[in-house]
Amino acid sequence: MARTSNEPKDMVITRTSPDGRTAFRLRDYFSDLLEPCLVIFEACGGAHFWAREMEALGHGSKLIAPQYVRPFVKRQKNDAADAEAIVIAARQPEMRFVAVKTAEQQSRAAVFRGRERLVHQRTEDVNALRA
């Protein structure tokens, strides 16, 4: 499955489906499944959004930190190799998963990072004036 960036909000999967469609939306694919399943993501900002979406559709979701997935990548870093590594990592009995952040937690983290950046720039400016 290869990702395309046709829509900024919704992930599009390119794959031939049984009814002949070649592209369908990830949300539509998981909403059409009859029974709930467990969806594993490599943790990043977008993964938290998709984990919340999967839980809203009734599926389970877990996130794995990228540093725990990396040792299981056998070859070049691409989507297929990453997907295989995520599956292998998720099956490890001692694997630690990342908690899914709420939208509020993510927005608070963004504000905090912005403030940290401003403090760092202010310190740089003060040091430049002293020099």
C-alpha positions as CSV (number, residue, x, y, z in Angstrom):
1,M,0.0,0.0,0.0
2,A,1.4,3.4,-1.0
3,R,0.3,6.7,0.4
4,T,-0.6,9.6,-1.8
5,S,-1.1,13.2,-0.7
6,N,-4.2,14.1,-2.7
7,E,-6.1,15.1,0.5
8,P,-4.4,17.0,3.3
9,K,-6.9,15.9,6.0
10,D,-7.6,12.2,5.0
11,M,-5.0,9.6,4.2
12,V,-5.6,7.9,0.8
13,I,-4.4,4.3,0.2
14,T,-3.6,3.3,-3.4
15,R,-4.5,-0.4,-3.8
16,T,-6.8,-2.4,-6.0
17,S,-9.9,-3.5,-4.1
18,P,-12.2,-6.4,-4.9
19,D,-14.8,-4.1,-6.5
20,G,-12.3,-2.6,-8.9
21,R,-11.6,0.7,-7.1
22,T,-7.9,1.7,-7.1
23,A,-8.0,4.4,-4.4
24,F,-10.0,4.6,-1.2
25,R,-9.8,6.5,2.0
26,L,-8.4,4.9,5.1
27,R,-11.3,6.0,7.3
28,D,-13.8,4.4,4.8
29,Y,-11.7,1.2,4.7
30,F,-11.8,0.7,8.5
31,S,-15.4,1.8,8.8
32,D,-16.5,-0.9,6.3
33,L,-14.8,-3.7,8.4
34,L,-17.5,-5.8,10.1
35,E,-15.6,-6.8,13.2
36,P,-13.2,-4.6,15.3
37,C,-9.5,-5.1,14.8
38,L,-6.3,-3.8,16.4
39,V,-4.5,-1.1,14.4
40,I,-0.8,-0.4,15.3
41,F,0.9,2.8,14.3
42,E,4.4,4.2,14.6
43,A,4.0,7.1,17.0
44,C,4.1,10.6,15.5
45,G,1.8,13.6,15.5
46,G,-0.4,12.2,12.7
47,A,-0.6,8.8,14.3
48,H,-2.3,10.2,17.4
49,F,-5.0,11.7,15.2
50,W,-5.5,8.3,13.3
51,A,-5.5,6.4,16.6
52,R,-8.3,8.6,17.9
53,E,-10.2,8.0,14.6
54,M,-9.8,4.2,14.8
55,E,-11.0,4.2,18.3
56,A,-14.0,6.3,17.3
57,L,-14.8,3.6,14.7
58,G,-14.7,1.0,17.4
59,H,-11.3,-0.5,16.6
60,G,-8.4,-0.8,19.0
61,S,-5.3,1.2,18.4
62,K,-1.8,1.2,19.8
63,L,1.3,3.4,19.1
64,I,4.9,2.2,19.1
65,A,7.8,4.7,19.5
66,P,9.9,4.9,16.4
67,Q,13.1,3.9,18.3
68,Y,11.5,0.6,19.1
69,V,10.4,-0.1,15.5
70,R,13.8,0.8,13.9
71,P,15.7,-2.3,14.9
72,F,13.2,-4.5,13.1
73,V,13.6,-2.8,9.7
74,K,15.4,-5.3,7.6
75,R,16.1,-3.3,4.5
76,Q,15.7,0.3,3.1
77,K,13.4,2.6,4.9
78,N,10.1,2.7,2.9
79,D,6.4,2.2,3.7
80,A,6.4,-1.5,3.1
81,A,9.5,-2.2,5.2
82,D,8.2,0.1,8.0
83,A,4.8,-1.7,8.0
84,E,6.6,-5.1,8.3
85,A,8.8,-3.8,11.1
86,I,5.7,-2.4,12.9
87,V,4.0,-5.8,12.7
88,I,7.1,-7.6,14.0
89,A,7.7,-5.1,16.8
90,A,4.0,-5.3,17.9
91,R,4.3,-9.0,18.4
92,Q,7.2,-8.7,20.8
93,P,6.0,-9.7,24.3
94,E,8.0,-7.0,26.1
95,M,7.1,-4.2,23.7
96,R,6.2,-0.9,25.3
97,F,3.4,1.2,23.7
98,V,2.9,4.9,23.7
99,A,-0.3,6.3,25.1
100,V,-2.6,8.0,22.6
101,K,-2.7,11.8,23.1
102,T,-6.0,13.7,23.1
103,A,-6.3,16.7,20.7
104,E,-6.0,19.0,23.8
105,Q,-2.8,17.4,24.9
106,Q,-1.3,17.8,21.4
107,S,-2.3,21.5,21.3
108,R,-0.8,22.1,24.7
109,A,2.4,20.5,23.6
110,A,2.5,22.7,20.4
111,V,2.1,25.8,22.6
112,F,4.8,24.6,24.9
113,R,7.2,24.0,22.0
114,G,6.4,27.4,20.6
115,R,7.2,29.1,23.9
116,E,10.5,27.1,24.2
117,R,11.5,28.2,20.7
118,L,10.8,31.9,21.6
119,V,12.9,31.6,24.8
120,H,15.7,30.0,22.9
121,Q,15.6,32.8,20.3
122,R,15.6,35.5,23.0
123,T,18.6,33.9,24.6
124,E,20.4,33.9,21.2
125,D,19.6,37.6,20.7
126,V,20.8,38.6,24.1
127,N,24.1,36.6,23.7
128,A,24.6,38.2,20.2
129,L,24.2,41.7,21.7
130,R,26.8,40.8,24.4
131,A,29.3,39.6,21.9
